[in-house]
Amino acid sequence: MAPAAETVLDEVDGEEGAGGAPAATGFRGRVLRSPAVAGPLAAALLTGVLLCLATRFSRSHPFGPVTRNIVDLGQQYLPFHAYWRSFLLGETHGDAFLNWNSGFGSNFLGDIGTYLSSPFDLLVVLFPADRIEVALYVVTALKIAAAGAAAALLLLRLRPGPWPLAAVLGTAYALSGWTFNVGAPVPMWLDGLVAFPLLCLVGEWALAGRRRVLGPLVVALAWTANFYTAYMATVGAAVVLVVRLLTAEEAAGARRRLAGALRAARSVLIGIGLAAPLVVVVFLATRVADPTPVTTFTPAAWTDVLARFLPATANLSSPALFIGTPALALALTLPCNRAVAPRVRTGWSAAIVLVTLSLQWEPTHLLWHAGASPNGVPYRQTFVLCGLLIVAAWFSAAPGVPRPAALLGGLVLLGILAFTAGGSADIDGWTYPAFGVAVVLALAAALLARPGDRGSPPDERASTASDASADRVRARSAPGVLPAGAPPGARAWPAALRPAALRPAVLRPTARVLPVLAVVLLVAAQAGETVVTGKRIEEQQRAEVAWSPRIGPWHEAVAEEAARADAWPRHRTDPGEVPGGNDVLLVGGQGPEYYSSLTAEVTSRTLDSLGFGHYAKGRHPVTLDNPVTDALFSIGTRIRSRPTEPVRQDALPRATVSVTTTPVPPLVTVRPPNRPATRPGDSAFARQERLLGAEVYDVPAVSRTGRVLAARCPAGSQVWFWAPEYRGGAALAGGPTVDFEGKPPAVRAPLRALGTVPGSGEVRIELSPEGRTRLPRQPLGCLVRDRLDSAVRELTATGATEVRTTGHTVTAVLPPGSTGTAVLAVPRVSGWRCAAGDAELRPARAHQGLVAVPLDGRANTVTCSFRPPGLKLGGAVGLAALLALIATAAFRGRRQEFTRSARADRSPGKAEG
């Protein structure tokens, strides 16, 4: 067997031979002419251009006036990236452990590992604060372009072939239907799109016994960037590795195959270990996150599955499998392509069929998603199947244009697919026109690219001799243990598209022009379909799902007021309702708004119990404009804003803004040891009073007649209506209608004020429900303001006289002799440790869901510090993995030194001496 060959990465040293570029072109020219550079570079460039064109034609920002901020893109990723920019520039109150701006204090390291740990996300610091949407688009585009480049590099590594084809197929992978429909609206998942071809490269390096240090580092980078999709990419790369092992030539013995597999496993284990300091933190934060309802997987109809291979289809309930008709057609020729070795045809075809079936079977569905069926998008792993299809297309077309029989077979399969998919509701008006044009252009490209009597010298026509030359190139650019040789009779690509070392010295004009025209037509077919698909998917998503407006004057006005009023940690500033979720991350302040997959169950349940509302089944708490909860959480400044005109997708939102400052207790208060009993019950009013330590509501008995509620309350008190599952309107007699949006379990309506009790003391509330009316046993509470003011003064007098905060630590100075319980106005999530005086920090206790510290009268200070759970364990695993990597590098270095020494001992000069 030939020695392990150099990888395509090493081809930057230049091509040599009769047909290669002359040495006078210099190093830079040789590098740019290298397929390993030209292919990925062209793929990245083409991917970026097509993505921007799709955005432009859909009139989306930044190439149009329409917002791109649909669902989580506007509710999570945009606010998180705005905060990430501020954090990196040192403009936040918190640090890498704790985010003081969201959820009254949240685990920021977990959010970093979930949303912000990709190296691409660091680029947000290069953009001004008012251009964060552009920054996020650039980050998204660069991730997608990098995926295209990585895929092209992988294809050239798997076996040699024309780099223009590798570039087109790399672009097809990067701009698949999954990218437009799933990845672009959820930018963190795009890191998995980049990771899959890179992890496959790690497998190739392991099989060849090369890059034993770089391999684990690539795995670590992938798992650090986004471990969720990196897990799926790792499973997909394992499938690719198995196929490569099973399709290896017989000369690659079982021992060599086993050694390669073990090297790959070592790279993966060390790489995941290196990422453990972040991965373990995210994993443990996920375990204590607010649980979403259990989802039962329901496979999509096969008609819909087939439809998703076609252009301009969008549906989150079926796998987005579009890779472009030309690329799909080439993949479908593989089973019929006799120019490809039978073991290769069988192996890759079987892998694609099995992976496709695995998408639709619940046990394998759970395997792809690490044991938990996800809410929302059930086919998040689809990008792996798109990658396998691209590899199949490459193996079928890289040796040469498929023969007529193979092309006919691929077209028949493509036609059956398109015909069968016709009954799917996912088919768009643009689908079949775009499909038809792409088929015509792809066929024309195939005819022009076929070698024959078009100017190539006789010795350069498709023949066994040309295949022998291709085998020699393959021996240089593919690992010796896995040659992908074609059997005699394979047709080579035209000379103008071959690697430089195989090109003839002179080409006739037609031999130069026709292959280039074929590439142009192939690019046009692939590009046109891709742009149409991206355009239609964006338009359909904007019409069918929730969206947030672009950042504009409304956000800017609130941000200015929040910065002006900020008095942290003396008290909090709540920016109130601003369009979009995670508002405080965009405009500043320290409110309860927080939308994350890691929102702690303690935070959700505590705020729900006090009358706050939520979206996203509990993972998105929203603000509550209520004076009692303002006192409980030390919200001294409240910003209220209202739009001055309807909020539209194609306009910047504007609003009027007002600011109110009210005396509130400090961030740390003291509850005496023998507090008087408060109102029993589980209503939001009773729970607020228990946490406050005083009765401030009058909770009347309510009678209901049809859609009218009647009760009696103290004159002048404020009527509050608590109906978390109610959807519809409620109005105090003579007052305006207040809307409630309860829709369990996804949406919980917050407590809302309806007006002031008249002098008669009679309360009459008219309901206008949408659907069934579901009210709690005690839906009404009448707030007596004098009682609340008295409770606030008492808590202020006995609370902290001074509060200091650092990134993740709070220190409070209390009145001397304080006894009872010190309460920090922060939900008691896992990771808080506290102590009174100079005592050692210990896990904090809880008081009605908030952080609490027992007091015995001897300490006049309280210190609480937050450390993300799993940090120590992850750090230990990471250190062990680092030592293993160092040992691997040292062993590799000593082995290379021993090999060089042995070769020197066997050299002729040494023997003569």
N, C-alpha and C positions, 0 to 999 in steps of 0.2 A: 504494500500500500504506500502511496505517496505520502510524504510528510504532511502534517497539518498545514493547510494553505493559509496564506495571509487573508485577512478579511477585506471586505470592500472598503472599510475605513482606511486601510493602508494603501489604497490605490491612489491617494493624493500624491504619491511620489511620482506619478506620471506613467503614461503608456509608452512602451518601447516596441520597436519592431519595424518592419518594412513599411507598414501603413500608418505608423504613429506619427505624432507631431514631432518636428525636429527639435533637437535639444536647445536650439537658439530661442525657442519661445519662452524659456525661463520657467522658474518654479511656479509663478502665479498662473501662467497660461496652462501649465500642466494640471494644476489644481482645478482650475475652472473647467477644463476639458474632461476631468475625471467623472465617470458616471456617479461615483459615490458622493460627489459634490453637486454636479449639475442636476441630477435627478431630484434630490431633496430640496435644493434651492428653487428649482422650477415648480415643484409641488407646493411649496410654501407661498411663492409669489402668486401662482394661479389660484390657490385657495383663498388668499386674502382679497384678490381682485373680485372673485365671484361672490364672496360673502358681502363685500361692500356694494356690489351691483344689486344683489337681492335686497339689501337694506334700502338702497336708493329707490328701486322700483316699487317697494312697498310704502314709500314715503315716511319711513321711520327715522327717528332721531339717531345719529347726528346728521343724516343725509336728507332729512325731511322734518316736517313739523309735528309728526304724530309720535306719541309716547311709545316706547318699547317696554315700559315698566308693568308687565303683566304678572299677575299672581306673585310668586316668591321673588321674582327679579326685582320688583318694586317694593315688596313688603319685607324682604330679608337682605338680599345681596347688595342692593344699592345703599341702604342705611349702614350695613356692616362695613362696606368699603369706605364710606364717608368717615365713619368712626376710626377705621384702621388707618386712614391717612392722618387724622388728627393724633392718633396714638403714636404713630411712627415719628411724627414731628414734635412730640412732647407737649401736646395741647390738651390732654385729658386729665381728669382728676384721678383716674385709676391707673393700674399698671397691667402687666401681662397676666396676672392672677385674677384680678377683680375689675369688673366694669361697674362703676358707681352710677352710670347714666341709665341703665336698663333694669327693669324689674325690681327696683329698690335695692339693687346690688346683685350681680350675677357672675357666674363662673366664666371669666373671659378666656382663660386658656383653653377650655373646652370648645368655646366658639371659634377660637383661632384654629384649632385642629380640625374643626368641621367646615368652616367657611373661608378661612383666610390664610392657610399655611402654604399655599402654592407660591413658588418663587415669582410667578407672574404678578401676583397681587402686590408685590413690593413696588410695582411701577406707579401705583396711585400717587406716590409722593411727588412725581414729576408734573402733576397737574394741579392747577389752582383749585381751591375749595369749591368754587362755583362751576367747575367743569368736571365734577365727579362722574356724571353720566357718560361723558366722553371717555374719561379714564376707564370706566368699567367696560365700555364697548371695545376700547383698544386692548384691554386685558383679554376679553373674550375672543377677539379676532386673532390675537397672537397665540392663544392656546389652540385654536382650531388650525391655524397655519402650521404650528409646531406638530400637530397630529398628522397633517398631510406630509410634512417632511420626514417624520419618523416612519410613517408607513412606506414611503418611497425607499427610504434607506433599508428597511427590513426586506422589501421585495428584492432589491439588488443583492442583499446578503444571502437570501434563500437560494438564488440561482442567477446567473448573468442574463442580461437581456437589454433591449434598447431603453436607455434612460428616459426618453420622452414618454414611452408607455408607462414606465414606473411612476413618472410624475403625474400622469393623468389618473392612474389608479390610486395613487396616494391622495390626490384631490377628491376622488370619488369616496374614499373612506372618510376623509375629514369632513366633507359636506354631505354626509348621508342624511336620510330622513330623520334618524335619531338625533343628529346634531341640531337640525332646525327645530324639530318638534319637542325635544327633551333637553338637550345639552345647552343650547344657547340661552333658554330661559332660566337654567340652573347652572351658572358658570362653574361651580365647584365640581360638577360631574364631568366637565370637559377634561379635567386632569386624568380621569380614567381613560378617556379617548386617546390622550397622549401616551399614557402608561402602557396600554396593550401592546403596540408594536415595539416599544422599548423593552418590555419584559420578554417578548419573543426573541429580541436580540440577545438578551441575557442568556436565554436558553441556547441560542446558537453559539455564543462564546463558551458556554459550559461544555457543549458537545465537542468543540474544537480544543478545549483545554486552554483557553486564552482569557485574558482580562479578568483574573480571579479577584482582583480588588475593585475594579470598576463595576463589575456585575453587582455585587452587594450594595454598592453606593447608588446605583440606578434603582434597585429595588427600594432602598431606604427613601430615596427622593420621591418615588411614586407613592409609597405608603404614607409619607409625611404630607404630601400635597393633598391627597384625599384618600384616606384609607378605605372608605366605603366602596368607591368604584375601583380602587386599586385591588381590592379583594376579588372583584369580578374579573378584572384584567388578569390577575394571577391565575384564576381558574381557567380563563381562556388561553393563556400562555401555556398552561399545563397540557391543554388539549393539543395545541400546536406541537409541543415537545413530544407527546406520545405519537402523533402522526409522523413526525420526523424520524423517530426511532423505528417505527414499524415499516417505514418506506425506505429505510437505508439499504444500500446494497449488501449482498451477502458477505462481501469482504469486510464489512464493519461487524466484527464478531460480537457475540453477546457480552463479552467482558468489556469491550470498549463502550458499548451502548450503556451498560450498567454504570460504568465510571462516569460517563457524561451525565446520566440522570442524577447520580449522587452529587456531582459538582453543581448541577442546577439547583438541587434541593438545598445544598449548603449556601449558595448565594441568596436564595429566598429567605432562609431562616436567619442568616446574619443580617440581611437587609431589613427584615421586619423587626429584628431585635434593635437595630440602630434607630428605628422609628418609634420604638416603644415608649420613650418619655412623653410623646404626644398621643400616641395611639391608646395607651392604657388610660390616660386622663379622659379622653373622649369616650372610651368604652365604659368606664365607671360612671361618667356623667350621664351617659345614655341609660344606664340601669336605674338611676334615680330620677330620670326625666318624667314629665307627665305622660302617662301611657295613653296611646291612642287606641280607639276601639279595635278589637280583634278583627282582622280582615280575612275573609275566606276567598281564596283564589278561584276565579272563574275564567277558564281559558276563552280566548276570543274565537269567534267563528272562523273556520278555515278560509271562507270566502274573504273575510276582512284581512286575515293574515296575508293572503296572496295579493290583495289590493294594495297593501302597504309596500310592496316591491315597486309599485308604479309611482310616477311623479305626481306632485301636487296633491297628496293625500295627507290628512292630519287627523289623529285621534289618539288620545292618551290611553285608551283602553285596549289598544292593539299594538303589536311591535312595529316600530318605524324602520322598515327594512330597505327603503329606497337607497340605491347606490348609483343610480344612473343606468339607463337602458343599455348603453354600450358596455359598461363594466359587467352588468348582469348577464348580458348575452355571452360575453367571453367566459364568464364563470360557468354558464350552462353548457358551453361546448366541451368542458373538461371530460365528462363521462364518455363522450363520443370521440375524443381526440386520440387517435391511434399513434400520433407522433409523440405522445407522452407515455412514459413507462407505465405498464399496467398497475404496478404497486402504488405509484404516485396517484394515478387516476382513482383507484379504488380507495386509497387511504383518505384523500381529501374529500372525495364525494361522500364517503361514509361519515366523516366527521361533520360535514355540513348538515347532512340529513339528521344525524343524531342530536346535534345542538339545536336544530330547528324544532325537533320533537320535544327536547328538554324545556323549551319555552312554554309548552302547553301542558306539561304534566306537573301536578302539584308537588310531588317529592323533589323533583329536580328544580322546580321553580323556587322552592325553599332553599335548596342548596346554593343556587345562584345568589340568593339574597341573605345568606348567612343565617338561615333558619327562621327568619321572620318575614311574612308576607307584607310588603309595604303598603301604606295608604297612598292613594293618589295614582302614581304611575306604576303599573305592575310589571312592565317590561323594561326595567332600567338596564339590563344586561345586554340589550339588543346590539349595542355597538360591537360586541365581540363577534356576533354572527356576521355583521357587516364586514368586519376585518377578515373573517375566514372566507367570505365570498370574494373579496379582493385578492386574497392569496390564490384561490382557485383560478381566478381570471388570469393572474400572472403566470402560473404554472402552465396554463393552456396556451397562452399567447407569447410568452417570452422566447420559446425556441423558434418561433416563426409564426406567420399568419396561419391559423387553423385551416386544414384542408376543406374542400367543399363539403364533404360528408359531415365533418364535425360542425361546420358552420350551419349546415342544414339542420342537423340535430339540435343545435342550440336554438335556432330560430323556431323550430317546432315546439320545443319546451317553452320558449318565451311566448309563443302564440297561445298555447294552452293556458298558461298562467294568466295572460291578459284577458282571454275569453272567460275563464272561470271567475275572475275577480269582478266581472261586469255587474254582478248583482249586489255588490257591497255598497252600503250607504256612504262609505268613505270616498268613493270616486267623485272627483271634482270636474267641473266643466272644462278645466284645462288639462285633465289627465291624459285622455286619449289623443288629443291633438299634439301635445308635447311628446308623448310616447311615439306616435307615428313619425313625426319629423326626425326624432332621434334615431329610429330604426333605419330610415332612409339614408341619413348621413353616415351612420355607422357602417352600413353595407357598402356605401360608396368608398369609404375609407379602407375597408377590407379589400375591395377589388383593386384599388390603386396600390395598396401595400404588398399585394401578392407578388413574389418574385417570378421572373420569366424572361422572355425575350424582349426586354425593354431597355437594353443598353448595358446590362452587366456583362462583363467578359465571361466566356464559357466556363472558365474555371471558378467563377464566383457564383454560378447559379446554385439553386438548392440541390444539394447532393450529399452523398455520404462523406465526401472530402470536406465540405464546409462544416458538416457536423463534427468531424474530427477536430477541426480548428476550434469550433465552439467548445468542445470537450476540453481542449487545452486551456482556454480561458476560464472554463468552469473549474478546472483543477486549481487555478490560481486564486479564484475569488469565492470558492465555497469550501467548507471544511472537508478535509479528506475523508472523514468517516461517513459523510452524507452526500456523495456526489448525486446530482440530479440529472444524470445523462439521459439523453433521448435515444431511442433505438434507431437503427439504420432506416433511412427514408424520411427522417424529419426534415421539414422545410425551414431553412434559415430565413431571418428577416433580410430585406434588401440591403445591399452593401452600404447605402448611405445612412442606414440606421444602426449599423453594427458598431461595436466598440472599435476604437481607432486602430487597434492592433490587427483587426481582421479586415479592414477596408482595403480595396484594391488601390493601387497608386493612381489610376486614372478612371474616372467615371464619365459615362456619356451623359449628355444633358437630361435625357428622360430619366435616367437612373438617379439623378440628383433631385429633379423637380417632383416627380410623382410621389415618392415616399414622403417628402415634406408636405405635399398637398394632402396626403393621407392623414398625416398627423394633424394638420389644420382642421380637416373635416371631423376627425375623432374628438379633438378638443372642442370644436363647435357643438357637436352633438351632446357631449357630456356637459359642457358649460351652459348651453341653452336650457336644458332640462333642469339643471341645478338651480339656476337663477329663477326660473319659473316656480320651482318647488319652494325655494326659500321665500319668494314673494307671497305665494298663496298661503303658505303655512302661517306666516306672520299676520296676514290679513284675517285669516280664519280665527286665529287665537285672540286677536284683539276684539273680534265680534262675539266670541263665545265665552270668554273667561273674565274673571275680575281683573281690573287694571288700576294703576295709580297714575296720576298726571305727572308730567315732567316737573323737575325742581324749578321753582320760579319765585316771583315776588312774595307769594304767601309764605313760603319757607324762609325766605330772606328776612321778612319783617319779623317773624317769630324769633328767628335766630338772633337778630339784633336786640330784641327785648329780653331774651333769655340771658344774653351776655351782659346786658346792662343791669339786670336784676340779680345775677348770680351772687349768692351769699354762702355758698357751701364752705364748711360744714355747719355753719350756724343754723341754717335751715335749708330745706330743699326748694327748688323751683320746678314746677310742673308746667311744661309748655302746652298742655292741653291737646285738643284734637287738631292734628295737621293731616292732610291727605296722605295716605300710605301708613304702613306699620313701622314699628321701631322709630317713632317720630323723634324721640329724644336723641337718637344717634345722629340725626340729620341737623337738628336745630339747637341741641344743647339742653341742659337741665338734668334733673335727677328723678324723673317720674317713673310710673309703673309700666309704661309701654315696653313690650319686649316680645319679640317673635323669633323663636329659635327651636330647633329640634331638641335642644337640651334644656328647655325651660323646666326647672325642677318641679316635681309634683308638689313639694311643700309650698312653693311660691304660688302655683295655680290654686291649690286647695285653700290656702290661707286667704288669698285675695277674693276668691269666689265666696267664701264664707262671710266676708265683710261687705258684700254687695257689689264688688267689681264685676265687670263683664269680661267676656273673652271671645276670641275667634279660634279657628284651627283646632277645635276639640280641646281647648285648654292651654295650648302652647303659645297663645298670643293674648296675654292679659292686656286690657285697655284701661285708660285713665278713668277715674271716677271723680266728678266735680261735686264733692260732698264735704261740708265743714268738719264732720266728725272724723272721717278718714284723713282729712288734711291735718288734723290735730294728732292723730295716731302716728302718722308718718312724717311729721314735722315739715309739712308743705306750707311754707310761709308765703310764697309768691306763686300765684296762679295766673297763667296767661290764657286768655280766651280769644278765639279768632273765628270769624265767620266769612264765608266766601261772598264776594260782592257780585258774582255772576255765576251761572252754572259752570261746573267743572267739566271740561271737555278734553278729549284725547289729543286734539290738535292745537291746544292753546295753553299758555302758561297761567296757572291759577293765581288769582289775586284775592285779598281778604282784608277786612278791618280787624285790627288787633287792639285788645285792651289788657291792662295789667292791674292786678289787685294784690296788695300785700296785707296779711292778717297776722296778728300775734299768735304764735303756736309754741308748744313745748319744744325743748331741745331734742336732738337726735337720740340722746340717752336720757331716759327718765327712770324714776324709782317707784315701785309699787310697794306700799307698806305691808308688813307681815300679816296684819289682821284687818283685811279690807272688809267692809260691809258687803253682804250678799247682794248681787245684782239680779236683774230679771232672768228667770229660767227660759229655756226654749232654744230653738235652733234657727230662728229667723236672723236675717242680717242685722236687724236692730238690736237683738239681744246679744249677738256676738260682738258688735261694736261696743256696746256698753260694758261687757265683761272685760274687754281689752282696755277700755278707757278707765274702768274702775268707778263709773258713776252712771246713774240713770238720767239720760238726757232726752229720751223720746217718750211720748205718750202713745202707747200702742192700743188702739181701740178695738172693740169687737166690731166686726164688719158684717152687715147684712147685704145679701145680693138678690136683686130682682131683675131677671133677664140680663141685660147688659149694663145695669146700673149698680154701683156699690155705694152704700150709705154707712156713715159712722159719725161720731161726735168727737171733737178734739178741742183743746184750749184755743180760744180766740187769739189770732195773731201768730200762732205757731205755723211752721212750714210743713206742708204735706209732701211725704215721700212715698213713692209707689215702688214696691219691690216684687217683680214678677219675672224671674230669670228665664222662664220658658215661654213667656208670652210674646206673640207676634201680632202687632197691630197698634192702634192708637189708644190713648187714655187722656181724658181732659177733665179738670176740675170745673165744676159748673161755672160758666161765664169766662173760663180761661182758654188758652190755646191748647191744641192737641199736641201731645208729646208722643213721639214714635218709639216703639220697642221692637227689637229685631231678634227675639229669642227663636232659636231653631236647633233644639237639642239633637245630637250632642255637640254639633260643630260650633254653634253660636249661643252664647249666654248673654242675655240683656242685663245691663247694669242698673243699679238703683238710680231713679231719676226724680227730680223735684217737679211737682205739678202746680204749685202755687201756695198762697197763704190762706189759712182758715179764716172765714168771715167772722164778724162780731157775734153772730148767732151760734157759732160753734158747730154748725152743721156742715158735714163734708159729704158731697155728692159727686161721684166720679162716673163719667160715661165712657164705656168701652166700645171700641170699634175693631173687633178682632178679625184677623185673617185666618180662618180655619178654626180649629178647636181651641177653646179657651182653657188654659191650664194655669191656675193661680195657687200660690202657697197658702198655708193656713192663716198666716198673718201678713197680708200684702201691704198694709198701711202702717206708717209710723209718722207721728207729728213731732217735729223737732222743736223743743223749747230752747230758744237761743240763750236765755239767761242761765239755764242749767249748764249748757256747754261752756259758756264763758267762765263760769265758776270752776268747772273741772279743769279747764286749760290753765287757769291761774294757779290751781293747786299743783298740777304736774310741773309747771314751770318753776314754782317755788322750791319743790323738792327734787327737781331734776338736776342735771349736770350744769355746773357753773362755767365750764369750758370744755369744748370738744375739739380734738385735733385729729386729722386724718392724714395718712400717707397713702401710697398706692393701694395696699390691701390691709391696712391696720387702722383701728380706731382707738383712741385713748380719750377717756372722759374723766374730768375732775368733779367729784361729787361733794355735796355738803358734808362736813364732818359728822361722824356718827350715823351715817345712813344705814338703815337695816331694811330687810325685805328682799326685793328682787330688782336688780338693774335690768332694764329692757332696752335693747338696741333696736331701733325701728328698721330692722332688716329681716326678711324671711330667714328662718333658721335652716338653710340648705346645708348639705354635707360639706365639710371643710372648715367650718367656723370653730375656732378654739378661743377660749376666753379665760381670764383670771382677774381676781380682785387684788389690788395692791401689788406686791412683789411675788405672788405665788406663781407656780409654773402653769403655763397655758395648758388647758385641758379641753376636750370636746365640749362645746357650748350646750347649755340646756335650752329648753324651749318654753316660752310663755305665750299661749294662744297662737302658736305658729311663728313667733318672733324670737330672735336671739336673746337669751336671758343669762344673768350671772347672779348667783346667790350672794347676799351681803350680810355680814355679821356685826357691822358697826365699827370694826377696827380699821378697815381700809377706806381711803377716800379717793381712790382711783380705780378705774376699770379699764382693762385692755382686751381688745378682741382682734384677732388676726385670721385671715382667710388663706388657706393653702389648698389648692385643688386636689381632691382625692386621687390617689394613684400616682402622684408625682414621684414619691420616693421609690415605689415599686418599679415604675417605668424607668426611672434613672438607673436603678440597679441592673435591670435587664439591658438597657442601652450600654452601660459600661461593660457588661460581660460580652455583648456583641462587638463592641469596639476592640476589646482585647482579642477576640477571636479573629477579627479582621486583621489586626496587627500581626498576629501569629501566622495567618495565611500569607500575608505579604512577606514576612520574614522567611517562611519556609520556601516560598516561591523564589525569593532572591537567592537563598543558599543553593537551591536546586539548579538555578540558572548558572550560578558561579561554578558549581560542580560540573555541569555539562560543558561549559566553556573550557574548564581545566582539562577534562577528558579529551575534548577535541584537540586541544593544544598538544597533549601527550601523543596523539595519534598523527599529528601533522608530519609531512615529509622532512621538514627541517629538523624537527625534534628527533626523528628516527635516525637521520644521518649523524646527528651529534652524538 
